[in-house]
Amino acid sequence: MPIPGTAGSPQQIASFAEELFGHLPRTDQRHWALTYLRGLLATEGRKSVRRLASAVSDSPTAAQSLQQFVNVSPWAWAPARSALTRWSVRRAAPTAWTAAPVMLPKRGSHSVGVHRRTGPAGGRPVSCQLGLALFLSTGKLDVPVDWQLMLPGPWAEDAGLRRRVRVPDDVVPRPAWAQVLDMTDRLTVGTGLAATPVVTDLSAFVEDATPLAAGLSRRGRHFLLAVPGSLAVTPADAGASRTAGALELLHSGGRTLRTAAHSGRPRPAHITTSLVRLPGVHGPSRTYRLFTEARPAGGRVPRVWLTDLLHRRVDELLPLTECVASSATAVHRLEDFGLLDLEGRSFPGWHHHMTLVSAAYAYSHLACEDGDSGTARTALRRDTRPRGATGRP
């Protein structure tokens, strides 16, 4: 399928690549970053390294150089992601930062982090990698700006296995909620958007959302978290000490509201809500709001949400809950930009590829929406390699 939004001159794309990858110390590294990016934007269908190379370069060694650049070259991806975040924020003010789990199916057992896991909605076990993506969410668009890779089981313990796929010694196993905190900590660099809430649904991977809520509260980060219905909570009433599951408390003592319709939900919703505290989380401002849909359509099981945004009405929070679904849609769209097409097994290769895929997606959706994409695709196919850029990355 054609990739939308690839308008823009080669100079515009080169300027974008320079902003993200200008920190790379060598000219040839910066060249191959631009070439890989152009290939992701110009190549239709599967984004194999050979197809990327043939789409944008006449060099017979381009495929080998791109493979080296992504999987072997020791370049830092964190500065590129920080630059991508700043670039994206200048073009699309976020209403939320959405953290979403991403299952990446893999064949074989040698790629970094690959393991067997139950598929979505309790389906059959699949062989996959599990990543966490952080999206800039506007309500209309979700742009990935950061990634984490979960390393379960032997990937956390087997030194030989880790060495084979080049997992750094300082990368240690961390639960999903801690990985989300790591990503939100990186948001403080250069965005100036500390008040923008973090939205996520980790309920399929995290049995207790308390550590994430407590960690975000300590950082002064507003949040909206989908939580298991069994989450232990205490009514916020003075002197209340009874601890119950979140869903039980909502059903037994919650207040039901009828909210207004909004763009993501054309019909009014009936919401049950209650103010609660989390056992073990202390402080004068540690009161949170629980809410869930009281009358879900079609007999579906509604999500239970926990938030510290007490100053917002529930009908103002409902559009934020839609970020979970819209980020899942963005994950599917990322497949058109090569999300599943990494040809490599290493830890650095995974992070390099995810960074470049995210950059291509962001450029496609935010850079030049009104241009002639056909002209742009033709321009992308021209090899603009500078002289002397034939060395290995």
Buried (B, 14 or more C-beta within 10 A) or exposed (E): EEBEBBBBBBEBBBEBBBBBBEBBEEEBBBBBBBBBBBBBBBBEEEBBBBBBBBBBBEBEEBBBBBBBBBBBBEBBBEBBBBBBBBBBBEBBEBBBBBBBBBBBEBEEEEBBBBBEBEEEEEEEEBBBBBBBBBBBBBBEBBBBBBBBBBBBEEBBEEEEBBEEBBBEEEBEEBBBBBBBBBBBEBBEEEBEBEEBBBBBBBBBBBEBBBBBBBBBBEBEBBBBBBBBBBBBBBBBEEEEEEBBBBBEBBBEBBEEBEBEEBEBBEEEBEBBBBBBBBEEBEEEEBEBBBBBBBEEEEEEEBBBBBBBBEEBEBBEBBBBBBBBBBBBEBBEBBBBBBBEBBBBBBBBBBBBBBBBBBBBBBBBBBBBEEBEBEEBBEBBBEEBBEEEBEBBB
